[in-house]
Amino acid sequence: MLSRKGIIPEEYVLTRLAEDPAEPRYRARERRARFVSKKGNCNVAHKNIREQGRFLQDVFTTLVDLKWPHTLLIFTMSFLCSWLLFAMAWWLIAFAHGDLAPAEGAAEPCVTSIHSFSSAFLFSIEVQVTIGFGGRMVTEECPLAILVLIVQNIVGLMINAIMLGCIFMKTAQAHRRAETLIFSKHAVIALRQGRLCFMLRVGDLRKSMIISATVHMQVVRKTTSPEGEVVPLHQVDIPMENGVGGDSIFLVAPLIIYHVIDANSPLYDLAPGDLHHHQDLEIIVILEGVVETTGITTQARTSYLADEILWGQRFVPIVAEEDGRYSVDYSKFGNTIKVPTPLCTARQLDEDRSLLDALTLASARGPLRKRSVAVAKAKPKFSISPDALS
């Protein structure tokens, strides 16, 4: 109808009718799977584990690793099951001794005021949590009752120690502190002291320090050995530098950590054209240290894929001196600016240093040319009259 009225060309209508509506018009770009997510979680699924009993050999760690709903469920059921188990024991002792329906002139009961399973359950709770309302108590009539009392106290202490310790460790886990250790969203490659460097920024949002903080970096990629063996996740350690030398850093203010791309670096043949989402490259950064307030070792992780590395850019300064102290502007934490950088690999730059000289000369001419133009266009703000010279 619209084509008859001349609103839409007829060729366009025929083309749209020939398309298959079930076929998607847009396809999501294929991206390499991460080994480590940006938040530091390892993207690894463990399947077909046959020896599941190994997890029960370390029960405490297994309980700590569980999710909170499962932990709270086990916490509640452990107490309820122990109360019910010992309530049954107290009820059987009272039943065997004839305390549930005592006759006139009967002997002293093993436990006073137990007449049903409900009263035995209440007495079990009183014994294990040491409430002691005073209405029920164990007498010296039955040695078995005294033995059950001792066993229940020991079992109750063990359950309290394990479950409370488990909850404490879950609330004080090291990765909670790592939530305030941040990395820049992108990494950059630019010149520093005449060498191409891979750089990233790391910071700590808390005032409490990370003691003996160290930074490690690994390159993960798929490789094939000369014998034909395919290694899907080949990890290579590469050295990092922080400007002060050594692996330890003083993380009071955000720091720029960099890696010099030299002949020993796995990034030696990395070119600007390789920084796309199809490139099989992932750089993992690990920050590890001891929390000052708790003394627990913490670890923060992140990773950068090839398309998250910016070539020819540099991080902007975010530390300034104000009112006699240094202030950090975290709103510019990940901001970068473009800087002159050769569009070649580090290998090509080492083989032909004239590329660096030409880049330096071109960058030096730019500001001079702009400055000369500005001076030529500038008008004098005052003039000297001939009368003033006489």
Secondary structure, 3 states (H helix, E strand, C coil): CCCCCCCCCHHHHHHHHHCCCCCCCCCCCCCCCCCECCCCCECCCCCCCCCHHHHHHHHHHHHHHCCHHHHHHHHHHHHHHHHHHHHHHHHHHHHHHCCCCCCCCCCCCCECCCCCHHHHHHHHHHHHCCCCCCCCCECCCCHHHHHHHHHHHHHHHHHHHHHHHHHHHHHCCHHHHHHHEEECCCEEEEEECCEEEEEEEEEECCCCCEEEEEEEEEEEEEEECCCCCEEEEEEEEECCECCCCCCEECCCCCEEEEEECCCCCCCCCCCHHHCCCCCCCEEEEEEEEEECCCCCEEEEEEEEEHHHEEECEEECCCEEEECCEEEECHHHCCCEEECCCCCCCHHHHHHCCHHHHHHHHHHHHHHHHHHHHHHHHCCCCCCCCHHHHC
